Amino acid sequence: MIKKNWSFDTLAVHGSEGIDPHTGAVSTPIYQTSTFAFHNSDHGEALFKGEAEGFIYSRISNPTQQCLEREMAFLEGGEAGLAFSSGLGAISALVLTLCRTGDNFVSSNTIYGGTHANFTHFMPRVGIEAREVRATHLDELEAAIDDKTRLIFIETPANPNLDIIDVAGCVRIARKHGIPLAVDNTFASPALQRPLELGAEIVVHSATKYISGHGDTVAGILIGAAELMTRIRKETLTHVGFCISPFNAWLLLRGLKTLSIRMRKHCENAMHVAQYLSFHPKIEKVYYPGLSVHPGHDIARSQMSDFGGMVAFELKGNREDAKHLIDGLELCVSAVSLGDCDTLVCHPASTTHSTYSTEQLVEAGISENMVRISVGIEDPRDICSDLGQALKRIS
Ligand SMILES: *Cc1c(COP(=O)(O)O)cnc(C)c1O
């Protein structure tokens, strides 16, 4: 029996349904099947017509996938979820469903570099224009809207520089113009921020990151109104085919059980690392929304329950110094991605955000001497001493 008044920590462990009523399984089974038997030919026809409830084929839906979608919707406070084989699959399906050739959408300009490439390299090929603006300036976001704008897309905290965007402010603009607002909630996870409760219509996740939490799968999820999720499933997911596998859906369900406890440790460690770096003489600037000097600190405090596990900093030095620093690390892993138990460090300008032109990097506030850390759940003293010894090696 799940009680809605239990706290997030409890709900993340127990889920919306609790124990499987059919089998008593405490862990959701992996329904490793591609297809599902019909009772008879009429049943098959009815399922295809949408007149009967049930499963047909795992590209369209599968019970393990459905369970993940239901749990993510539950934790984000939405009606329904829709799982994909990657975060970019989820984002592509959202844009391709809401926009037609000739339409545009407005996006914040400081976003994951793969999303930026999708928006500025891929979408124009099908005649959809992404208008990237500095969404920390709400007037710039509103000015980009016209009668062909079908979606507003923001990422907060933003990858890689932890820009904080005012979700409630974006909601006011979106409602005024009657356009849906989607928030990429990858950096925060529902443990720290629930954009639907702030009035957004769609939440996007690269579930590869904190939802999985262990760096063992690539996946994506959308959460929003049931009608919209059904529409995206029918009009895009089913036709394009970027479905999640039952096994990967199960890995994410397993990840949800420890989401709260992991996020708490990520946040605690990130604050420790951010403070350590703030006092280091070889560091120019630290970007962490939990620091009171961060320009988005007050907004972050109002829309997040904690500040997350991502930290970025600028070295006193250049691009080469930033790369040398990473090469000197012994504990922290030099790799892209984030949200893993292991601390991962990367140089955005040459890796995750190499899809940006030099001018776009400047406009998006991603400097050449910036280093991004996904702070893991190790002992924070070990993370800091590794950063310290690597900093010592650079001149
Ligand atoms: C990684 C990432 C994505 C893309 O997700 P994939 O699972 O790699 O396709 C989207 N948004 C953010 C914020 C990310 O960090």
The ligand as an SDF file (V2000), in Angstrom:
LIG
                    3D

 15 15  0  0  0  0  0  0  0  0999 V2000
   23.8840   13.6620  -21.6580 C   0  0  0  0  0  0  0  0  0  0  0  0
   22.8560   14.6910  -21.7490 C   0  0  0  0  0  0  0  0  0  0  0  0
   21.8500   14.6340  -22.7180 C   0  0  0  0  0  0  0  0  0  0  0  0
   21.8210   13.5880  -23.8140 C   0  0  0  0  0  0  0  0  0  0  0  0
   21.5020   12.3390  -23.3100 O   0  0  0  0  0  0  0  0  0  0  0  0
   22.0370   10.9370  -23.9140 P   0  0  0  0  0  0  0  0  0  0  0  0
   21.4680    9.9590  -22.9700 O   0  0  0  0  0  0  0  0  0  0  0  0
   23.5380   11.0070  -23.9270 O   0  0  0  0  0  0  0  0  0  0  0  0
   21.4930   10.8340  -25.2880 O   0  0  0  0  0  0  0  0  0  0  0  0
   20.8510   15.5950  -22.6730 C   0  0  0  0  0  0  0  0  0  0  0  0
   20.8530   16.5700  -21.7350 N   0  0  0  0  0  0  0  0  0  0  0  0
   21.8100   16.6630  -20.7990 C   0  0  0  0  0  0  0  0  0  0  0  0
   21.7490   17.7600  -19.7900 C   0  0  0  0  0  0  0  0  0  0  0  0
   22.8490   15.7300  -20.7710 C   0  0  0  0  0  0  0  0  0  0  0  0
   23.8090   15.8500  -19.8460 O   0  0  0  0  0  0  0  0  0  0  0  0
  1  2  1  0
  2  3  1  0
  2 14  2  0
  3  4  1  0
  3 10  2  0
  4  5  1  0
  5  6  1  0
  6  7  2  0
  6  8  1  0
  6  9  1  0
 10 11  1  0
 11 12  2  0
 12 13  1  0
 12 14  1  0
 14 15  1  0
M  END
$$$$
